[in-house]
Amino acid sequence: MENSIIFGPIPSRRFGMSLGIDLSPKIKQCNFDCLYCELDGSKTVSKQDKNDILSVQNIIKKLKDALNEHKNIDVITFTANGEPTLYPYLSILIDEVDKIKGSKKTLILSNGANIYKKDIQDTLLKIDMVKLSLDCISKECFKKLDRINSSIECQKIVPGMIEFQKKFKNQLILEILFVKDLNDKEIELELLYQNIKKISPNRVDIGTIVRPPAYDVKPVDYNFLEYTANKFENLPVVITHSNKIKNLQSFNQDEIQTLLKRRPLTYEDIDNTFDADSKKRLYDMLDQGKLKAILNNNITFIKTDI
């Protein structure tokens, strides 16, 4: 299981080749239980289980090994099976990564729930790119869609983002994932627009469900995303699309299992990421029943349950 601390490389159209650090590789530990989550639904937590906290030394060792193997990395991404800011040694870890990253950038993918806390702000100020989710503004929407832990004061999230952006010297990206009949209502769109203008991020990524969700919820259509992008006038909005970058890598069976456990892949993802030998290895595993193909919203994904 330790091998899954580091995963990738994964090509990203906006960040280049990313090597991920999973700060909760064994179990999902999150203060949200979002309906659309790619991971299975689970009870929310306010902090990581002390028995499942990785040591900084172990993470750095795994990262060094991965960086020696993969030379064309553009960004090192802090993420988790859940919420990475719950990791109690994140600030120390960032300092240690900075010592070995060279010209590579650091990125964190966070749900934004803890951004109003001073210690979290101070920690994230050290990262090159911070990507925060903001699916809702109203308390009702937060509770229904993001299913927040009781410890979160959701009314403080937007003021926390505003305060953070005033201090942050690097790139702040907001991400909104729209779910049909939940945060696509006109009143929620207007609240998002007015509050995002106050936050003033460097970019706003808007998208919808693509990968199989934890619960039975549906995506919005592309026309809605275009409508929203036009409604959010004078904001740097990007409608997210599927990845079309080709950067072929070699993966053994264990690495394939780790990658698919972290993120189900489409056939397009596989064509863009796996070299010929790795694709053969993956399709052999599929034939042997070690992997499975599932259909979600008319898109086939390859995933593992192991």
N, C-alpha and C positions, 0 to 999 in steps of 0.2 A: 504493500500500500504506500510505502514511503516514496516509491518512484513517482507517484502521481502528484507530488509536491510541485514538480516542474512539468509543464506540458507545452506542446507545440514543437516547432514553430508553426504559427498560424498566420496566413497572409491577410492583411487588412488594407482595404482601399485607402483608408484615411490615415493609418498609422504605420504602414509598411509591415515588415516581418516582426511578429510579436512572439516573445517567449513569456509564458504565463507562470506566475507563482500562485499556487492555490494554498491559501492560509487556513483552510479547513478541509483537507483532502478526504478524510474518513467519513464525515457526516455533515449534513446540511446544518449550519448554524447561522440563523438570520433573524433580525428583528422585524422583518416583513415576511408575510406568506402570500406573495402576489399570486393572483389567480392565473396569470399568464406565465409563471415561472417555468423555465425549461427543466428544472429539477422537480422531483416529487414534492408534493405538499407536505408540510411538517409544522409542528408547534413552534411558535416564535420564541426567541430567547433574547435576553438583554445583555448577555455576555457569553463568551465562549466557555464551554465546559473545561474545567482545569485539567481534566484527564486527557484532553484532546488538543492541548496547546503545543505547537511545534517550537523547538528551540531555534533561536536565530542562527546559531552555529550550524545546525543541520541544514537549514534552508540555504545558507550561503555556500556550504559545501556542495549541495545539489546544483545550485545555480552555477557555480564555477565549472563543474563538470559539464553542464549543458552548454555553457558559453564556449568551452573548449571544443565541443563537438559541432556546434552550429556557429559558423563564423559570420553569417550575413544577417545578424539580428539588428533591427532598428530600434525596438522598444522593449522594455521589460515591464510587464503588466502585473500589478498587484490585484488579485481577485480572490474569490473563495467560493466554496459550495455554500453560499450565503453572503454575508456582509463582511468585507475585509477590515473595516474600521473596528470590528469587535475584537480583532487580534490584539492582545494587550501589549505586545512589544513592537508595534508597527513603526513607531518613531525610531527606535534603535535599529530595526531592520533596514529602514530607508537609508540611514547613515552608513550602514555596512555595504549596502548595494551601491551607494554613491562612490565608495572607494574602489569598486571593481568594474563599474559600468562603462568607463571610458567615454566615448562619444555617444553612446546609446542614451535614449531618453527613458524616463520612467513615467508610467501611467497608472492611475488607479481607477477601477470601475466600482463605484459606490452607489448605494441607493439614496444617499444624501440625508438619511434619517438623523445622523449624529452631527451634522454640520454646524449646529448652533452651539456645540460644546467647545470651549476654548482650547482644551488639549487636543481635540481632533483638528480644529482649524490650524493650530501651530504645527501639527504633524503634516497635514496636507500642503501647507505652504512650502514644504521642502521638495515637493514632487513637480516634475516638469509639466505634466498634463493631468488634470483632474476632470473626470467625467462623472457627473451626478445625475441620478434619475429624478424626474419631477413629473409624475403622472397626473397629479391632482393638486388642487388648491384647497377645496372645501374639505372640512373634517369628515363629512359623510362619505365623500369619494375615497379619501384615504382609508377609511375603515372598510369600505365595501370592496375596493379593488386591490389595494396594497395590504390590507389586513394586518395593520400595524400592531406591534407589541405595546402593551399598556404603559411601558416606561417612556414611550416616545411622546413628546409634546409637539404634535404636528403643526400647531400654530406658530411655532418658533422656527420651522424649517426655512421658509422663504426669508425672513429677517436674517437668519444665519447665513444663507447664501449671499444676500446683499452685503453683509458685513465681511464675509470671506473674500468676495470679489474685490472689494475696496483695498484689501491688503495684498491680494495675490498678484504677482508680477508675471506669471506664466499663463498657460492656456486653460480656461475653464469652459467645459462643454456640458451642456444640459441635454438629457435624452428623455423624450416622451414616448411611451409606448401606448398607442391607442387601442382600446378594446371596445368592440361593438356594444352599444347600449349601456356603457358604463361612464367612460370619461370623454365620450364624443358628443355630448349634449352642448348646445350653444352656450348655456350659462357657464359651463366648465371651461369651454374654449376661451371665452372672454376673460374669465379669471386668470387662466394661464397666460394669456397675452399681456394683460396689464401687469401681472407680477413679474413675468420674464423681462419685460422692459425695465423694471426697477432693478433686477439682478444684473442685467447687461452682460450676459456671457459672450464669449468669443464665437460660439457656435451653438446652434440648437438642432439636434438630430431628432427627426420625427419618423416613426415607423409603426408597425403593427405586428401581430403574432405571425410568425413564420414557422418556428419550430414547435414540436408538440408541447402543449401547455400542461401544467399540473392539474388544472381543472377544466370543466367543460365551458369554455368561453370561445368567442369567435373574433376573427380579425375585422377591421374596417376595410373598405375597398380603397383602391389607389386614388379614385376621384376624391374621396374624403381627405386624403393626405395632401393632394394638390390644393383643395379648397382651404385647408388649414394653413398651408404654406403661404397662400395668397392673403389669408386673413391676418397672419402674423407679419404685417408689412413693416419694413425697416428693421426686421430682425434677421440675423444671419442663419436662415433655416436651410437645412439639408434634408431631403427625403431619402432615407436609407434604402439601398438596394442590395441585392445579393452580390456576393463577392465574385469578381471576374478577373482577379489577378492570378497569373500563373507563376508559381515559384515552387518547383518540384523538389520534394524532400524524400529521404529514405526513412522508413519506419519499420521496426521489427514488430512481432506479434504483441508483445507486452505494451509497446508504445501505442499501437493501434487501439488496444483495449483501453488504455489510459485516456487517449484523446477522445474516443467515442463515449466514454463514461462521463467525461467533462462536457462534451458538446456533440450531439448527433449531427451527422454530416449529410448533405445532399450529394447526389452523384456529381453535380457541378463542383462542389467543394472538393471532392475526391480528385476529379480531373485536374483541378487547379493546384493541388497540394501534394499528391502522391506521385512518385516516379513509377515507372513501369513495374519493377519488381515489387514495390510496396502495394500497388493496386492488385497485382496477382495474389499477393499474400492476403489482402483484405477479402477478395472475392472467394478465395479458398476457405477462409474462416466463415464467410457467409454460407457457402455450400455445406460446411460441416456443422452448421447450427450454432457456432460460437457467437455469431452476430445475427441481427435480424433487420429486415426492411419493414418500415411501417409507413403508411400513407396518412398525411395530415394536411388538410386544406389543399388537396390535389398535388402535393409535393411529397416525393418519397425521401425518407431519411433512413440512414443506416445507423443503428445504435446497438449498445450492449447492455445487458442487465447484470453483468458480472461485477 
